[in-house]
Amino acid sequence: MSNHELTSRPAALRVFCSNGAQAVFTRLMPQFESANECAVSVSYDSGQGGLARILKGDTADLYIFNAATIDELARQSRIVAGS
């Protein structure tokens, strides 16, 4: 791996995850971190709680929420629809 590849990786991948997906995400996160040599910083919240945080300006690299929350984020132009 080159020095450029090492310096271009984020210190941690920031994730907002719904409480409903916490068990699955918690189980998969160590495998992801190991395979990608990337730490994951995750915040768990309800869909409405996560939506409120995002609408107040808090950001993450990845959002894992139910369809209704994702649709609302797209309507509010906080994420790209279909992404």
ABEGO torsion letter per residue (X at the ends): XBAAAAAABBABBBBBBBAAAAAAAAAAAAAAAAAAGBBBBBBBBBAAAAAAAAAAGBBBABBBBBAAAAAAAAAAGABBBGX
